[in-house]
């Protein structure tokens, strides 16, 4: 049934998301060797509680619960179960506010990059707000240099257009001029293959470590930074949703709360 679910939904989820869901579902049904239509809500609650006791991060537990929810939504829609055991289960863990960089830390990160390749990656992540999985699939043919636009193939094969700045365009041109590799991809390794997501994460991590910021920086933090900075400048949630590629605007509203909290912190500091 898991295979049937993914066969019918393989275009809906990004490869990394689908892989995470499949692992979560496999783990659950190995832990509870029941038929999928015999699982009860208490089985799911007990499994999540055991994961928490085992020390699994709340964010990872939420992903496993989401996997069960989307699977059983499918089963319900197909009338394969009488009741959806995951429907009324809510995660007891509130998501943490995403970390984003201040302008000072962001500039420091860019200027600390050890090569034109590293800096171009960091500036593109921030200027476009793309996910790391989207960054590595950008091809040169996807870029419109005259209008500073990039066509992004996002989650679930959904396409969107993102923008980049004149400064980012300059960094990309400098990098491409020095990176003599024949490849259709914007960021390629020495063999012309798209750079791996692991390599991008390592570049951001190692560059940030040189600054001694006191907190971990990932490519996704740069996406949060992009969104938080634009929201602080007054960009509407609808526009931000389009640029980020969020299917649900609820996922975009977090940046309003981030900016509101940042403003309150500044007020408290001076009052």
Secondary structure, DSSP 8 states (H G I E B T S, - for coil): -HHHHHHHHTTTS-HHHHHHHHHHHHHHHHHS-S-GGG--HHHHHHHHHHHHHTT--HHHHHHHHHHHHHHHHHHHHTT--SS-TTTT---SS---------HHHHHHHHHH-SSHHHHHHHHHHHHH---HHHHTT-BGGGEETTTTEEEEE-GGG-EEEEE--HHHHHHHHHHHHH-----SBSSB-TTS-B--HHHHHHHHHHHHHTTT-SS---HHHHHHHHHHHHHHTT--HHHHHHHHT-SSGGGTTHHHHHHHHHHHHHHHHH-
